[in-house]
């Protein structure tokens, strides 16, 4: 009886051991992949200004989103838009 009990325990534990070996190999491969993607700090380029950071981020956007930003920029710089925004701010302050 003792022999069959240890055999069945072995059969139950064998898949768990295989899963543990597989998980370890996945972790190892993941660490190697992460190490390959990390840029050494000496080679990092940090923009000098907030505007440069924003420009770099905008440059990475898809064309559609870039066009949307340009339309929004034009809209909010347009004199009529600024006048309306200023007027609503003045009304809001007066209401306080």
Secondary structure, DSSP 8 states (H G I E B T S, - for coil): -HHHHHHHHHHHHHHHHHHHHHHHHHHHHHHHHHHHH---GGG----SSHHHHHHHHHHTS-HHHHHHHHHHHHHHHSHHHHHHHHHHHHHHHHH-
